Amino acid sequence: MSAADVTLLRPGWLLALPALALVGWWLWQRRGGLGDWQRASDPALLRAMAALGRVDQGASRAPLVAMLAALGLIILGLAGPAVERRDTLSYRNLDGVLFVIDASPSVTTHARWSQLQAMGRFGLAALGTRPGGLIVFAGDAYVATDMTRDHLQLGQTLSLIGPETVPDPGSRPERALALAETVLAEAGVLAGDVVVMTDGAGLGPSSLQATGAIAARGARVSLVALEGLTPAFETHAAVGQGRVFTLGETGALTDWLTEAARSRLERQQTPLLFWTDLGRYLLLLALVPLLTLFRRSAV
């Protein structure tokens, strides 16, 4: 581990170090430092005790040094030095991806349907350790595959989607988006992605409202257009804080999905999912110089 691997979770505490240095310098300049009996006691009494050999003429600075060292370690501990967790990737379950597939006949019988499926499989391959799920919709919406890290299974399920997959006629993307919000909530996803792959039929005020509800949870809603782009695509992407992709932008989609969601999770005050706080060990280390203040002196 190098210094570059360490970060501070609460760097504001470091502002106390200059104040501690000033107090320490002021105490060091005093003749006896801490325990200045020469100032607090009667001079005649001190001379009498010195004659009896009961006074240490050399005022020790050790207690002052011990106290300053302990306080310095405490301040550093409160600043929260941290290193990256080795199990960071295991927390990516908080950043899942849902593919919402339009399975209406106008899409599944389209000449570019196989290209849409291929783009979806490339997107699944880009998930890495992030779990994914599939929702299919036409006149109604269904969970085809719940959140899982088995991306192979997801790809196989996506390949099997056809005109007969959803028997309900029509195109109701608002139902699919509402179902996606439910799935994200049940999976405990804090910063996920929803990718809607559709020809744009049915996109309207209801689906826009459902998109806003997903974005309010911290997830992004992006859309893949089967053919031509319409203003509804851009409007939904803007509300969902996502992007619009065409079938020729497979690389852009995979880049979008491989982008780490750490920054979004950290903005939601979950940095300890990625960092191990070492401050507690510095607080324990601060006890060592304090223990020297309790040593017994020979009489």
FIZABA-595914 format. One line per 4 residues: number of its first residue (from 1); for each residue x, y, z of C-alpha. Coordinates in steps of 0.1 Angstrom, whole numbers, plus 5000, padded with zeros to 4 digits. Each point is the difference from the previous one (the first is absolute). Layout:
N
NUM = X,Y,Z  ...
REM end
This chain:
299
1 = 5000,5000,5000  5014,5034,4990  4991,5035,5011  4981,5004,4968
5 = 4976,4972,5011  4989,5019,5031  4973,5025,5001  4983,5021,5028
9 = 4963,4996,5006  4998,5030,5023  5029,5023,4990  4985,5030,5019
13 = 5014,4987,5032  5035,5008,4988  4992,5037,5006  5005,4992,5037
17 = 5036,4991,4995  5013,5036,4997  4981,5010,5031  5015,4971,5019
21 = 5035,5010,4988  4995,5035,5013  4988,4988,5034  5029,4976,5001
25 = 5025,5027,4992  4986,5023,5027  5001,4973,5026  5036,4991,4990
29 = 5011,5036,5005  4989,5000,5036  5028,4992,5023  4987,4968,5015
33 = 4975,4989,4975  4971,4980,5015  5002,4996,5037  5018,5033,5006
37 = 5004,4997,5038  5025,5028,5001  4973,5024,4990  4972,4985,5021
41 = 5018,4993,5033  5015,5022,5027  5037,5006,4993  5010,4994,5036
45 = 4982,4967,5001  5016,4989,4968  5035,5008,5013  4993,4980,5031
49 = 4988,4970,4980  5029,5003,4977  5024,4999,5030  4983,4968,5010
53 = 5004,4986,4965  4963,4999,4993  5001,5023,4969  5011,4990,4965
57 = 5019,5031,4989  4998,4990,4963  4964,5007,4989  4992,4972,4975
61 = 4984,5008,4967  4989,4964,4995  4964,5005,5012  4996,5029,4976
65 = 5014,4980,4971  4978,4971,5009  4969,5021,5001  5007,5018,4967
69 = 5008,4967,4983  4967,4984,5012  4980,5030,4989  5017,5000,4966
73 = 4992,4964,4995  4964,5005,5011  4996,5029,4975  5014,4978,4972
77 = 4977,4972,5010  4970,5023,4999  5011,5011,4965  4992,4965,4988
81 = 5030,4986,4981  4987,4972,4979  5011,4974,4974  4979,4984,4973
85 = 4982,4969,5010  5011,4967,4984  4964,4989,4997  4988,5032,4982
89 = 4987,4981,4971  4977,4979,5022  4981,5032,5008  4991,5007,4964
93 = 4967,4982,5006  4989,5036,5011  5005,5010,4963  4979,4976,4979
97 = 4988,5004,4964  4965,4992,4987  4994,4995,4963  4964,5008,4991
101 = 4992,4984,4967  4971,5010,4978  4986,4966,4988  4971,5014,4981
105 = 4996,4986,4965  5010,5033,4984  5034,4995,5016  5005,4962,5000
109 = 4990,4997,4963  5021,5030,4989  5029,4993,4976  5024,5015,5025
113 = 4987,4979,5030  5030,4977,4999  5023,5030,5001  4982,5013,5031
117 = 5004,4966,5017  5037,5000,4991  5005,5035,5015  4982,4988,5031
121 = 5024,4970,5003  5030,5023,4997  4985,5022,5027  4997,4970,5023
125 = 5036,4990,4993  5011,5034,5012  4984,4997,5034  5031,4984,5017
129 = 4991,4993,5036  4968,5020,4999  4968,4979,5001  4975,5004,4972
133 = 4964,4992,4994  4975,4998,4971  4965,5015,4997  4979,4994,4969
137 = 4969,5019,4991  4973,5005,4974  4965,5007,5012  5012,4990,5034
141 = 5034,4996,5017  5016,4969,5016  5033,4992,5017  5017,4975,4976
145 = 5031,4996,5023  5004,5015,5034  5033,5016,5011  5029,4976,4996
149 = 5037,4999,4993  4995,4971,4976  5004,5021,4968  5001,4969,4978
153 = 4965,4991,5011  4989,5036,4993  5014,4999,4965  4983,4967,4993
157 = 4967,5013,5013  5004,5031,4978  5006,4979,4970  4967,4981,5005
161 = 4978,5031,5001  4976,5000,4970  4965,5010,4989  4984,4974,5022
165 = 5019,5009,5032  4974,5026,5012  4965,4990,4990  4984,5034,5009
169 = 4996,5022,4970  5011,5036,4999  5030,5019,5013  5000,5012,5036
173 = 5035,5012,5010  4987,5018,5031  4990,4966,5015  5035,4987,4993
177 = 5017,5030,5015  4978,4998,5031  5009,4963,5003  5037,5009,4996
181 = 4997,5024,5029  4985,4973,5022  5027,4975,4991  5028,5026,5008
185 = 4983,5007,5033  4997,4963,5010  5036,4993,4989  5013,5029,5021
189 = 5017,5017,4970  5012,5035,5009  5016,5011,4968  4989,4979,4971
193 = 4992,5002,4963  4968,4993,4981  5005,4995,4962  4967,5001,4980
197 = 5003,4984,4966  4970,5010,4979  4987,5015,4968  4985,5029,5020
201 = 4964,4990,4998  4981,5009,5031  5025,5025,5014  4980,5028,5015
205 = 4991,5018,5032  4994,4968,5020  5033,4985,4991  5017,5033,5006
209 = 4987,5001,5035  5012,4965,5006  5034,5009,4987  5002,5029,5024
213 = 4991,4977,5029  5029,4977,4991  5024,5030,4997  4989,5011,5035
217 = 5013,4967,5014  5034,5008,4986  4999,4978,4969  5005,5011,4964
221 = 4975,4993,4972  5015,4997,4965  4983,4990,4968  5010,4980,4969
225 = 4981,5010,4970  4991,4972,4975  4998,5024,4971  4995,5038,4998
229 = 5003,5023,5030  4970,5020,5011  4998,5029,5025  4985,4975,5025
233 = 5033,4982,5002  5020,5031,5009  4974,5011,5025  5000,4967,5018
237 = 5038,4999,5001  5002,5035,5013  4976,4993,5029  5016,4966,5007
241 = 5035,5016,5000  5011,4975,4974  5008,4999,4963  4984,4990,4967
245 = 5018,4974,4978  4995,4989,4965  5007,4965,4988  5033,5012,4986
249 = 5012,5011,5034  5007,4966,5016  5034,5011,5012  4986,5032,5015
253 = 4974,4979,5019  5026,4976,5014  5022,5029,5011  4970,5016,5017
257 = 4993,4968,5019  5036,4993,5010  5003,5035,5014  5005,4995,5038
261 = 4971,5010,5021  5023,5007,5030  4996,5037,4997  4962,4997,5001
265 = 5001,4978,5030  5024,5023,5018  4977,5029,4993  4974,4980,5018
269 = 5023,4999,5031  5011,4964,4997  5038,5005,4997  5007,4973,5027
273 = 4988,4974,4975  5033,5006,4981  5024,5011,5028  5012,4985,5032
277 = 5003,5027,5027  5034,4997,5018  4992,5028,5024  4990,4976,5028
281 = 5035,4985,5000  5016,5034,5004  4976,5007,5029  5013,4968,5017
285 = 5036,5010,4992  4994,5033,5017  4996,4981,5033  5037,4990,4999
289 = 5014,5035,5008  4972,5006,5025  5010,4969,5019  5034,5015,5007
293 = 4983,5027,5020  4989,4974,5025  5034,4985,5007  5010,4999,5037
297 = 5032,5018,5011  5023,4987,5026  4999,5019,5033
REM end
